[in-house]
Amino acid sequence: MKIKDGYVLRDVLGDKVIVAEGLEASVDFGKLLCLNETAAWLWEEAQTQGNFTLASLVIALCEEYVVSEDKAQKDVTTIIGIWKEKGLVEE
């Protein structure tokens, strides 16, 4: 899967948020998705990988942070689920 074009991670008043960019993006602050530090790191890693998988993000998370594979699997599954629900990624 990959992150859909037009969505970027921005720092807004100290918070990391995913926003839509471009001509079709309208400012709707109710639809900003605020990410914690780990979720923001995963977003950046997914962008770096281009085409990513659950497994590739789990491996990267385990290499970057001191976290068990089970915990990483759960966290990555949760954040990818949120991204899919919000329409931010595509298969």
N, C-alpha and C positions, 0 to 999 in steps of 0.2 A: 504494500500500500504506500501511498505518498500523501504529503500535505497538499491540499488543493491550492492552486495559484491564487494569489490575491490576499492571502492571510499571512500576517506577520506578527512577530512578538515585539512589543514595545514596552518601554519603561514609562509609566504614567504616574507621576507623583510618588515615585519609589516603589510602585507595584508593577509586576510583570503581567501584561495583559495581551491577549491575542485580539487583533483588530483586523477588519477588512480594509484593503487599500484599493485605490483606483477609482475610476469614474463611476462605477456602479455601487461603490460603498457609500452608504449613508451613515451619518453619525447617529447611533442609537446607543446611548450609554447603558441602557438596560440589557444590551446584548454583548457587552464586553465580557470576555472570559478571563478572570484573574487566576494566575497560577502561582503556586508556592515555588520555592527554589528548585526542588527536585523536578517538578512538572515542567518548569521553564527549561531546565537543563535537558530533559527528555525531548521537548519541542525542538530545541536547537540541535540535538543529536539526530532527531528524525530528519530535520532539514539537511544536515550534513550528509546523512546516508542517502538521501534522495528516495530511493525505493527501500523501505524498511519493513521489517517483520516484527512480530511480538518477540520472537527469539532474539533477533539482532539487538533490540533495545534492552532486553533483559541482560544479555551479555555485556553490553556497554555500561549499563547501570551498575552491574556487579564489579566491573573494572574501575569505575570512577568512584564509587562509594563503598564503604564497608557495610554490606548488606547481604543477607543470605539469598540464595537463588529463589527459594520459595517466596520470600517477602518481595523480592524484585518482580517476580512473576505476577504476584497479586497487584502490586502497585502499577505496573505497566499495563496490565489487563484493564484496570480501573480507568487509567487516564486515556487509553485508546478508546475505551467505551464511551467516555465523555466526548472525545473528539469526533467520534462517529455520530453520536447523538446530535451534536451541534453542526454536523455537516462540514467539518474542517478537513477530513481526510477522504481519500478515495482508494478503492481497491486497484 
